[in-house]
């Protein structure tokens, strides 16, 4: 997959990244190379490979679920800008 300069400019704008105009062509080339590599990986035949969660056959050791710190909610909420019924109030960001 090949990215054009316009694609990189649009992606940068959407991601709120500032890219110098002289570097856009370099980024387009580099990102196109990465996407080509991903396409090659996707083309590999993995039908005979058994999916696994970890490359080593290990079992995760779990610890007992126990309280290790004291409840400091009152302390933290005493310095919060707005609190109501034990909940932090924050400004609405999505309409």
Backbone as a ProteinNet text record, in pm:
[ID]
protein_1_A
[PRIMARY]
XXXXXXXXXXXXXXXXXXXXXXXXXXXXXXXXXXXXXXXXXXXXXXXXXXXXXXXXXXXXXXXXXXXXXXXXXXXXXXXXXXXXXXXXXXXXXXX
[TERTIARY]
85.2	0	88.9	58.2	140.2	61.8	122.3	60.7	111.5	21.9	57.3	85.2	145.9	176	47.7	-59.5	-187	-240.9	-220.4	-265.3	-192.7	-62.1	17.4	-21.2	-44.2	-85.9	-220.1	-312	-444.2	-432.7	-353.5	-334.4	-271.7	-172.8	-106.7	-205.4	-290	-389.4	-488	-534.5	-629.2	-566.8	-437.1	-366.6	-312	-336	-287.6	-135.7	-68.2	77.7	124.8	229.4	286.3	404	395.3	503.5	549.3	678.2	732.2	708.6	677.1	642.6	754.5	878.8	990.3	1003.5	940.8	951.1	835.4	730.5	610.5	641.3	721.7	753.9	832.1	922.1	998.5	905.2	812.1	717	627.4	585.9	502.3	576.1	702.5	783.9	801.2	834.3	855.5	727	617	489.5	443.2	467.1	433.3	513.1	639.9	722.8	670.2	625.3	569.3	441.6	354.3	229	254.9	354.8	391	438.6	516	563.8	447.2	351.2	232.9	154.7	143.3	76.2	148.4	281	356.7	331.9	325.2	296.3	156.9	60.8	-76.2	-86.6	2.8	-1.3	57.7	127.5	188.9	81	102.5	7.1	26	-71.9	-66.1	-173.7	-229.5	-339.1	-293.5	-166.9	-117.8	-59.1	-68.1	-11.5	-121.7	-98.5	-195.3	-181.7	-291.4	-283.5	-243.1	-166.1	-126	-124.1	-139.4	-143.6	-4.2	91.6	226.9	324.4	439	532.2	594.2	593.9	646.1	529.9	534.9	427.1	442.8	396.8	408.7	271.2	257.8	134.9	163.3	71.8	91.5	65	158.9	140.3	50	-50.4	-142.8	-123.7	-134.5	-123.1	-261.7	-267.7	-394.2	-446.1	-574.2	-635.6	-660.6	-570.6	-583.6	-554.4	-613.9	-595.3	-456	-381.1	-244.4	-227.4	-327.1	-318.2	-442.9	-427.7	-542.2	-629.7	-756	-850.9	-823.7	-784	-753.1	-848.6	-967.5	-1063	-1095.2	-1119.3	-1152.4	-1039.2	-916.3	-801.1	-794.2	-807.1	-796.5	-913.8	-1032.3	-1147.1	-1150.5	-1078.4	-1074.5	-1000.2	-912.3	-838.8	-891.4	-996	-1052.9	-1136.2	-1140.9	-1218	-1367.1	-1425.7	-1568.7	-1594.1	-1670	-1704.8	-1851.2	-1920.2	-2059.8	-2089.3	-2137.4	-2171.6	-2056.9	-1935.1	-1819.2	-1766.8	-1819.3	-1776.6	-1709.9	-1609.1	-1543.6	-1630.3	-1653.6	-1729.3	-1630.3	-1649.1	-1560.1	-1643.4	-1584.2	-1658.6	-1700.7	-1817.2	-1866	-1781.5	-1730.2	-1645.1	-1707.8	-1813.2	-1881	-2026.4	-2073.5	-2211.7	-2305.3
-118.2	0	123.4	213.2	332.7	454.7	529.6	652.5	770.5	857.9	981.1	1090.1	1197	1310.7	1365.6	1369.4	1420.2	1331.6	1199.3	1107.3	1133.9	1150.7	1175.9	1309.1	1408.5	1539.3	1528.2	1453.7	1435.7	1358	1250.3	1171.3	1256.3	1336	1422.9	1524.1	1579.3	1675.9	1609.3	1489.3	1417.4	1378.9	1346.2	1307.6	1428.3	1546.1	1671.3	1670.6	1623	1621.8	1727.5	1795.7	1895.2	1832.7	1829.6	1777.2	1889	1912.7	2015.6	1973	2068	2037.3	1962.7	1986.6	1917.4	1771.7	1735.8	1599.1	1509.9	1566.2	1488.8	1376.8	1404.5	1302.7	1186.4	1218.3	1114.7	1026.4	1089.3	1013.6	926.9	978.4	899.9	775.3	789.1	675.8	573.9	622.6	533.5	460.6	533.5	471	372	401.3	308.7	179.4	190.9	72.7	-12.9	51.5	-21.3	-93.2	-24.5	-86.3	-201.1	-188.1	-297.7	-419.3	-395.3	-504.7	-574.8	-497.4	-556.1	-639.1	-592.7	-670.6	-803.5	-800.8	-925.6	-1020.2	-966.2	-1050.9	-1111.8	-1032.1	-1082.2	-1189.2	-1188.3	-1285.7	-1420.9	-1426.4	-1552.1	-1653.8	-1779.3	-1887.1	-1931.2	-1902.8	-1939.9	-2041.8	-2108	-2203.1	-2322.2	-2359.4	-2474.6	-2434.8	-2308.5	-2260.5	-2251.4	-2314	-2310.6	-2178.5	-2106.2	-1980.2	-2005.7	-1914.7	-1928.9	-1792	-1792.5	-1667.2	-1618.5	-1709.8	-1673.7	-1764.7	-1715	-1800.1	-1911	-1895.1	-1997.6	-2061.1	-2191.2	-2259.9	-2235.8	-2121.2	-2086.6	-2054.9	-2076.9	-2042	-1916.6	-1823.9	-1699.7	-1722.2	-1677.4	-1687.6	-1573.8	-1606	-1504.5	-1487.7	-1366.1	-1340.6	-1333.5	-1344	-1331.1	-1188.2	-1174.5	-1043	-986.8	-900.4	-843.7	-694.2	-621.6	-477	-450.3	-365.5	-334.5	-186.3	-104.6	37.7	80.6	186.5	237.8	323.3	334.7	414.9	563.3	635.1	777.8	862.9	811.5	882.3	1021.8	1033.2	1164.2	1264.2	1219.6	1307.7	1354.9	1261.6	1297.8	1384.1	1355.7	1434.7	1571.2	1587.5	1719	1821.1	1776.5	1869.5	1871.9	1794.2	1790.9	1917	1966.9	2087.5	2070.5	1957.4	1935.4	1788.5	1765.8	1630.4	1630.9	1522.2	1510.4	1364	1336.4	1201.1	1102.9	1145.5	1058.2	1039.6	1114.7	1102.8	1233.1	1220.5	1338.4	1391.2	1519.9	1582.7	1644.9	1615.5	1667.4	1737	1828.9	1898.2	1801.5	1826.8	1745.7	1778	1672.4	1694.5	1643.8	1565.5	1513.5	1558.3	1615.5	1663.5	1547.8
0	0	0	-85.7	-98.4	-49	39.7	88.9	8.6	-24.5	-94	8.9	-35.8	51.2	113.9	34.7	85	197.9	185.8	290.4	421.7	413.4	534.2	596.5	514	564.8	636.9	578.9	640.8	772	772.7	894.1	1004	968.8	1066.2	1123.5	1038.1	1086.4	1181.5	1146.2	1231.7	1365.7	1362.9	1485.3	1560.6	1506.7	1567	1580.9	1473.1	1468.5	1370.6	1407.7	1318.2	1244.6	1113.1	1031	938.7	935.6	846.7	702.5	618.2	478.7	406.2	443.6	381.2	423.9	535.8	587.4	545	488.4	456.7	358	257.7	157.7	221.1	311.5	381.4	465.1	538.6	619.3	531.3	417.7	325.8	280.5	249.6	206.8	319.2	437.3	551.6	591.3	598.7	635.2	529.8	403.1	295.7	310	346.9	369.6	483.4	590.5	704.7	662.8	590.3	546.4	448.7	362.8	272.9	351.7	456.5	540.5	609.6	658.5	722.1	620.9	497.8	392.8	368.5	369.2	351.4	467.8	590.1	706.4	696.4	651.8	637.9	530.4	433.6	325.2	366.5	478.6	523	559.4	520.3	550.4	695.5	778.3	919.8	955.3	854.5	880.7	963.4	956.6	1032.9	1168.2	1203.3	1328.8	1433.9	1547.1	1656.3	1731.1	1747.8	1822.5	1967.5	2023.9	2163.2	2229.3	2360	2434.6	2470.7	2475.4	2515.9	2443.4	2400.4	2325.9	2410.8	2540.1	2629.8	2704	2723.1	2794.8	2944.8	2990.5	3131.1	3186.7	3315	3385.7	3467.2	3462.1	3535.5	3683.8	3763.5	3907.7	3953.2	4027.9	4077.3	4226.9	4272.2	4415.5	4476.5	4604.5	4675.7	4659.3	4644.3	4631.3	4770.5	4813.7	4947.3	4943	5034.9	5043.5	5098.7	5027.6	5072.7	5107.1	5076.9	5108.3	5184.8	5261.4	5336.4	5245.3	5279.4	5203	5229.8	5124.6	5138.1	5055.6	5033.1	4948.9	5001.9	5130.8	5188.5	5166	5182.3	5162.5	5018.2	4922.6	4781.4	4736.4	4786.8	4745.4	4811.5	4920.3	4985.2	4899.3	4810.6	4725.9	4582.5	4554.4	4419.5	4396.1	4272	4242.8	4271.6	4230	4253.7	4285.7	4394	4436.1	4478.1	4446.3	4488.3	4519.4	4638.6	4682.8	4663.7	4691.9	4681.2	4540.1	4443.3	4303.8	4259.9	4173.9	4118.7	4003.3	4002.7	3893.4	3796	3667.9	3565.1	3459.3	3383.9	3278.8	3168.3	3111	2999.8	2876.9	2810.5	2693.4	2565.7	2575.1	2455.6	2461.6	2353.9	2349	2319.4
[MASK]
+++++++++++++++++++++++++++++++++++++++++++++++++++++++++++++++++++++++++++++++++++++++++++++++

